[in-house]
Amino acid sequence: MSESSYAAIDQIDDLPSRLSAAIADPPPLVDAPLMSPELAYGRHRGPASCGHRKAAVLVAMYRHAGAWRLAMTLRPAGLAHPHQVCFPGGRIERGETAQQACLREFEEELGAPARPAHLLGALTPVYVFVSNFMVTPLVAVLERRPVYHPNPAEVAEVVEPTLAELLNPDCYGEHRIIRGRLQFNAPCVCYGQHEIWGATAVILGELMASVRRMLANASPVGEPPSSCFLDR
């Protein structure tokens, strides 16, 4: 795929319809980029341990400044997984659905509602074994870029990579992890000064595999049904 084809994604007006079809018919996981760290031994795909907690993240995308972008956040020093880039989301509270949880968390973290939001589908749940969460990633398109007022207790920076940038294989590398005397590598996505790795990279890997399948499929698809709109 050439650099010109990366940028071509920004000219696809019916991207939501096409990507929704690709997500609904995913390739085998072995065909997605292997973004799990060394020594993970496939644990991001479960099975989850007894007593695990459930969480959801919103993989929100929108068109802004002529490009399709993702909404991501940099976690501040005081939180778990500090200085890591992730998708907005968190624990599913009692009585909530995954959709309700990720919409609530998006608004709490970024100070802006993720609405109107059009659900494209769910990616494969990811087990974050370090914190014992099974995370459901929901992909949605927003009608416009939100006006962000991030909560400084939860967000150090709003990170907005474009899909075109994430299609470029040159932005993929390795993150070095040091745990005492143990050192190992994790595949990562390099965006500016950030290295996106771990469970977030696993989610990005599957998302971008779906984007590549969408670009390879030239057949037209219809508009998604109106029932796909997210709501509380």
C-alpha positions as CSV (number, residue, x, y, z in Angstrom):
1,M,0.0,0.0,0.0
2,S,1.5,3.3,-1.1
3,E,1.6,6.6,0.8
4,S,-1.0,8.0,-1.7
5,S,-3.4,5.2,-0.8
6,Y,-3.0,6.0,2.9
7,A,-4.3,9.5,2.2
8,A,-7.0,8.2,-0.1
9,I,-8.9,6.9,3.0
10,D,-9.8,10.5,3.8
11,Q,-11.7,10.8,0.5
12,I,-14.1,7.9,1.4
13,D,-17.4,9.6,2.2
14,D,-19.1,6.3,3.0
15,L,-16.4,5.0,5.3
16,P,-18.8,4.3,8.2
17,S,-20.8,1.9,6.0
18,R,-17.8,0.2,4.5
19,L,-16.0,-0.2,7.9
20,S,-19.1,-1.5,9.6
21,A,-19.3,-4.3,7.0
22,A,-15.6,-5.1,7.5
23,I,-16.0,-5.3,11.3
24,A,-19.1,-7.5,10.9
25,D,-17.1,-10.0,8.9
26,P,-13.7,-10.0,10.6
27,P,-10.7,-12.0,9.4
28,P,-9.2,-14.7,11.6
29,L,-7.3,-13.2,14.5
30,V,-4.1,-14.8,13.1
31,D,-4.5,-12.4,10.1
32,A,-4.5,-9.3,12.3
33,P,-1.1,-7.7,13.3
34,L,0.4,-9.4,16.3
35,M,0.5,-6.5,18.8
36,S,0.7,-8.4,22.1
37,P,3.9,-8.0,24.1
38,E,6.5,-10.7,24.4
39,L,5.7,-12.9,27.4
40,A,2.0,-12.2,27.1
41,Y,1.5,-15.8,25.7
42,G,-1.8,-14.9,24.1
43,R,-3.4,-13.9,27.4
44,H,-5.1,-10.8,25.9
45,R,-7.5,-13.2,24.1
46,G,-8.4,-14.9,27.4
47,P,-9.8,-16.8,28.9
48,A,-10.3,-14.4,31.8
49,S,-9.6,-15.5,35.3
50,C,-12.4,-16.1,37.9
51,G,-13.7,-12.9,39.4
52,H,-12.6,-10.7,36.4
53,R,-14.3,-7.3,36.0
54,K,-15.9,-6.0,32.8
55,A,-15.1,-2.8,31.1
56,A,-15.7,-1.1,27.8
57,V,-13.9,1.5,25.6
58,L,-15.2,3.7,22.9
59,V,-13.1,3.6,19.7
60,A,-14.5,6.9,18.4
61,M,-13.6,8.3,15.0
62,Y,-14.6,11.5,13.2
63,R,-13.6,13.7,10.3
64,H,-11.6,16.8,11.3
65,A,-9.3,19.0,9.3
66,G,-9.9,16.9,6.2
67,A,-8.9,13.6,7.8
68,W,-10.5,10.6,9.6
69,R,-9.2,10.7,13.2
70,L,-9.5,8.6,16.4
71,A,-10.2,10.0,19.9
72,M,-7.5,8.7,22.3
73,T,-6.2,10.0,25.6
74,L,-2.8,10.1,27.4
75,R,-3.2,8.9,31.0
76,P,-1.6,11.2,33.7
77,A,1.0,10.1,36.2
78,G,-1.5,9.5,39.1
79,L,-3.6,6.8,37.4
80,A,-3.0,3.1,36.7
81,H,-1.1,2.5,33.5
82,P,0.4,6.1,33.7
83,H,1.8,7.8,30.6
84,Q,0.1,5.3,28.3
85,V,-2.2,6.2,25.4
86,C,-5.6,4.5,25.5
87,F,-9.2,4.8,24.3
88,P,-11.7,6.5,26.6
89,G,-13.6,4.0,28.7
90,G,-13.7,2.2,32.0
91,R,-15.5,-0.2,34.2
92,I,-19.1,-1.2,33.4
93,E,-21.1,-0.4,36.5
94,R,-24.0,-2.4,37.8
95,G,-27.0,-2.1,35.6
96,E,-25.1,-0.6,32.7
97,T,-24.5,-1.9,29.2
98,A,-21.2,-1.7,27.5
99,Q,-22.5,1.1,25.3
100,Q,-23.7,3.1,28.3
101,A,-20.5,2.6,30.1
102,C,-18.2,3.8,27.3
103,L,-20.4,6.8,26.5
104,R,-20.4,7.8,30.2
105,E,-16.7,7.4,30.5
106,F,-16.0,9.3,27.3
107,E,-17.9,12.3,28.7
108,E,-16.4,12.1,32.1
109,E,-12.8,11.9,30.7
110,L,-13.1,14.4,27.9
111,G,-15.8,16.8,29.1
112,A,-17.8,16.3,25.9
113,P,-20.7,14.0,24.9
114,A,-19.9,11.4,22.3
115,R,-23.2,12.0,20.5
116,P,-24.5,11.8,18.0
117,A,-22.6,8.5,17.7
118,H,-23.2,5.8,15.1
119,L,-22.2,2.3,16.2
120,L,-20.2,0.4,13.6
121,G,-19.7,-2.7,15.7
122,A,-17.7,-4.4,18.4
123,L,-14.2,-5.7,18.1
124,T,-12.9,-8.8,19.9
125,P,-12.9,-8.4,23.7
126,V,-9.4,-8.0,25.2
127,Y,-8.4,-9.4,28.5
128,V,-6.1,-7.0,30.4
129,F,-4.6,-9.6,32.7
130,V,-2.6,-7.0,34.8
131,S,-5.8,-5.4,36.1
132,N,-8.1,-8.4,35.6
133,F,-10.5,-6.6,33.2
134,M,-12.2,-8.0,30.2
135,V,-12.6,-5.0,27.9
136,T,-15.2,-4.7,25.1
137,P,-14.1,-2.2,22.4
138,L,-17.0,-0.5,20.6
139,V,-16.3,1.3,17.3
140,A,-18.4,4.3,16.5
141,V,-18.4,7.3,14.2
142,L,-19.2,10.8,15.6
143,E,-20.9,13.4,13.4
144,R,-18.2,15.9,14.3
145,R,-15.2,16.4,16.4
146,P,-16.3,17.1,20.0
147,V,-15.2,20.3,21.8
148,Y,-13.0,18.7,24.4
149,H,-12.7,19.9,28.0
150,P,-10.6,17.0,29.4
151,N,-10.6,16.1,33.0
152,P,-7.0,16.7,34.2
153,A,-7.3,14.0,36.8
154,E,-7.9,11.4,34.0
155,V,-6.5,12.9,30.9
156,A,-3.1,14.5,30.4
157,E,-3.5,15.0,26.7
158,V,-6.0,14.3,23.9
159,V,-4.3,12.3,21.2
160,E,-5.9,12.3,17.7
161,P,-4.0,10.0,15.2
162,T,-5.4,9.8,11.7
163,L,-6.4,6.6,10.0
164,A,-4.0,7.5,7.2
165,E,-1.1,7.7,9.6
166,L,-2.0,4.4,11.3
167,L,-2.1,2.7,7.9
168,N,1.6,3.5,7.3
169,P,3.7,0.5,8.4
170,D,6.5,3.0,9.2
171,C,4.6,4.0,12.3
172,Y,4.9,0.5,13.8
173,G,7.9,-0.4,16.1
174,E,8.8,-1.9,19.4
175,H,8.5,-0.5,23.0
176,R,11.1,-1.7,25.5
177,I,9.7,-2.8,28.9
178,I,11.9,-3.1,31.9
179,R,10.5,-4.9,35.0
180,G,13.4,-5.2,37.5
181,R,15.9,-7.5,35.9
182,L,13.4,-8.6,33.2
183,Q,13.5,-6.8,29.9
184,F,11.2,-7.5,26.9
185,N,9.7,-5.9,23.9
186,A,6.1,-5.0,23.0
187,P,4.9,-4.1,19.5
188,C,3.8,-0.5,19.5
189,V,2.3,2.2,17.3
190,C,4.5,5.3,17.2
191,Y,2.6,8.6,17.0
192,G,4.5,11.8,17.6
193,Q,6.3,11.3,20.9
194,H,4.0,8.5,22.0
195,E,4.4,4.8,21.8
196,I,1.0,3.0,22.0
197,W,1.3,-0.5,23.2
198,G,-0.3,-3.2,25.3
199,A,-4.1,-3.8,25.2
200,T,-4.6,-0.6,23.3
201,A,-2.2,-1.7,20.6
202,V,-4.1,-5.0,20.4
203,I,-7.3,-3.2,19.8
204,L,-5.7,-0.9,17.2
205,G,-4.2,-3.9,15.4
206,E,-7.6,-5.5,14.9
207,L,-9.2,-2.1,13.9
208,M,-6.6,-1.4,11.3
209,A,-6.9,-5.0,10.0
210,S,-10.6,-4.2,9.4
211,V,-9.7,-0.9,7.8
212,R,-7.3,-2.6,5.4
213,R,-10.1,-5.2,4.5
214,M,-12.4,-2.3,3.9
215,L,-10.0,-0.6,1.5
216,A,-9.5,-3.9,-0.4
217,N,-13.2,-4.4,-0.9
218,A,-14.3,-2.2,-3.7
219,S,-17.9,-3.3,-3.7
220,P,-20.4,-0.7,-2.5
221,V,-22.3,-1.1,0.7
222,G,-25.5,0.5,1.8
223,E,-26.2,2.8,4.7
224,P,-26.3,1.2,8.2
225,P,-29.8,1.0,9.7
226,S,-30.8,3.9,11.9
227,S,-31.1,1.5,14.9
228,C,-27.4,1.5,15.0
229,F,-27.3,4.9,16.8
230,L,-25.8,4.8,20.2
231,D,-27.8,6.2,23.1
232,R,-27.7,6.1,26.8
